[in-house]
Amino acid sequence: LNEARAGDATAARAAFARALAAAPTDAQVHNNFANFLKKQGDHEGALAAYGAALRHAPALHQARLNRAILLNSLNRHEEALADAETLRRALPDDPAVRQTSGAIYLALGHLDAAAADFDAVLARHPDDLKALHGRARTAMIAGDEALAIRLYRAALALAPQDSELLLGLAEALEAAGEDGAISVLEQT
């Protein structure tokens, strides 16, 4: 793994090959290899390695979460949702699980379910940046510009230079017919 941290992809692959040969059923090694492959842009290889990790340890929640996030980023939302629902049954209050399922529901256009997941995180962690951003996007898509503006402002209090948040706030201000969108965009 030192090779991966050092940025030597060839040496890292060789180290993972040795680790997997020595411990072919070690789910954590498969999960780590999948994370490495994902960073290298080998998404199908990463999905296969996450699958191997879960075959050897179905309760390795981090591998399932990592796979759900990757599947969602690849627009394979239904597959991602299957993993997210499994995780929600096992870890119903885990913020990372709820953020991920919220993002998947949002991608699928299930706004009520997405809002419920983001709200569940915010009820316990009101300063959770990912949940604030996801809930703001959900509110914006649902046409609740006032809520989106409030949530984007709360998120920007935590990350004032975040260009995605600034753009979201500008879009919400514009949609609500409020002044200030131009000055917000000038900050990006």
N, C-alpha and C positions, 0 to 999 in steps of 0.2 A: 504493500500500500504506500510505502514511502516513495516508490517510483511514480505512482499516480499523483501524489502531492507535489512531487518535483516537476511534474509536467512531461515526463518521459513516457509517452503512450506505449511505445513498443516494449519497453522494460516492464511497464505496468501490466500489459497483457500477458507477458511471460510469467510474471509473479502470480497473477490470478490463475493462470493455467496450472502452475505448480501447486497452488493452494487448493484448487478444485480437484486435482489429481490425488492429493494427499487426503482430502476430506470431501469426497464427492456428495455427501448428503448434508453438508453443513449449510443450512439455509442462510445464515448470516453472510457467509462468503458469497453465495449466489446473489444476495441482495446488494452487497457492496460492489460486486462485479457489474450488476445491472446499473447501479448508480454511475459507475465509471463509464459504461457503454453509453448511457444517456448523455453524459457530459461530452462524450466523443461524437455525438450525433448519430449513433447506431441505435435507432429507436426500436427496430425489430429485434435486434440482439438483446437490448435491454428488456423488452417485453418477455422474450424467451427466458432470460435469467431470472426475472421476477417470478415467472411461472414455475421455474425449477425451485426457487426458494419456497414458494407456497406449496408445491407438491411435497417437499420434505418437512415443512412446518406450516400447516394451514393457519395456525394462530399467530404467525409472525405479522403482526398488524402493520409494522412499518413497511414491509414489502408490499402489502396490499394497498396501503395508502400511496406509496410511491408509484405503483402501477396505475392506480386510479387517476392520479395527477397527470401522468404521462399520457394515458389514453384520452383524457379530456383535452390535453394540449394538441393531440393528433385528430381532434374532432370525432373521436370514437366514443361519443357520449353515452350511448346505451351500455356499452361494455364497462365504461368508467362507473356508471351508476350502479351496476351490479356489485362491483367492489365496494363502492361507497355504502350501499345498503347493508352489505355484510358487516362492514366496519361499524355502522351506526347501531346495529344490533349488539355488537360486542362492546362498543365504547360510546354509548349514547351521549355522554357529556363532554367528550374530548373536543376541544376547540379546533384542532387541525382537521379532525374528521368532519365536523360541522361546516367549517370553511370550505373544505373540498366538496362536500355534497352540495352546499349552497352554490358553489361555482358551476357544478355540473347541472344542477337544476336550472340555473340561470341560462346556461348554454342551450338547454333543451326548451327554454321558454316557459318553464314552470315557475312563474314569478312568485306565487304564494308559497310554494315549498322552499324556494330560494330565500325569500324574506324570512320565513320561519327559522331556517338554519342560521342565517346571519344574526337574527334577533336573539336566538338562543345563546350564541357566543357573546353578543354584546350585553346580555343580561348579567353574565358572570364576569365579563372582561370588557368594560365600556371603552377602554382605550385600545382595543385590538384593531390595528390599522387595516389588516386584510378584511376583517368583518365590516368595518366602517365603509371601506371602499366598495366591497361587494354589495352591501345594503344600499349604499348611495346609487350605485349603478342600477340595482333592482328598482329602486324608487323612481329613478329617471325614466326607465323603460316603461314603468307602470303609469307614468304621467303625473307623478307626485313631485313636481319640481321643488316645492317648498321643503319637503322632507329631504330631497336630494341635496339641496343647498345647505341645509343644516348639517347633514352628515359629511358632506365634502369639507365644510368649514371645520368640523370637529377633527376630521382626518388631517387636514392641513395644519392644524395646531400641533400635531405630532410630527408631521413631515412637511415643513413649509415649502420646500423646494421640489417636491415630487411633481414632475411634469404631467403625469397621468391624472393626478388629483386636481391640479390647476386647470387642465383642459376640461375635466369633468365638471368642475365648478363653473367655468366659463360657459359651457354648454347648458348647464342648468339655469344659470342667470339669464342667458339669452332666451331659452325656452319659456321662462317665467316672465319675460318682458322687463326684467330689471336692468338697471344700469350697472356697469361695472365689469361686464364681460371683457371689454377691450383691455382694461387695466390689468385684469387677471391674466389675459393672454400675453401681455407685455412682460410678465414675470417668467414665461417659459423660455 
